[in-house]
């Protein structure tokens, strides 16, 4: 779940993955408009 201030880069680092992988897993996610509470797949 996205926390306030998170970026895809931070989420990728936290879960030992890449931004490209997160975008592949979450095709509808706008990386510049993450919202707190938004759920994204990480693996």
N, C-alpha and C positions, 0 to 999 in steps of 0.2 A: 504494500500500500504506500502510495506516495505521501511523503511528509512535507510540510511547509518548507520551501527553499530548496527542495531536491532538484537535481538535474539528472538527465539520463546518464551522464558521465559518472556522477556520484553513485547512482544506483548500480551501474555496471561494475564499478570498482568494488562496491560493497558485496556483490554477489559473484565476483570473479568471472565476469563475462565482458562482452563488448557492447558498445552502443549499437553497432550494426546488428548484433544478435538480438538485442532488445527490440529494435525496429522490425526485425523479421518476425519475432514472436507477437508483436503488437502493431499490426499494420495500420490500425486506425488512430494511433497515438500521434499527436502533434508534439514533437520534442520541445518546442518553444512555448507550449501552453499546458504544461503539467499542472494538475490541480491537486491540492491536498485532499487526501482521502480516495483519490483515483486508484483503481487497482490495475496493475500491469503484471504481465507474466514475466518471470525472470529465468525460467528454465523448464 
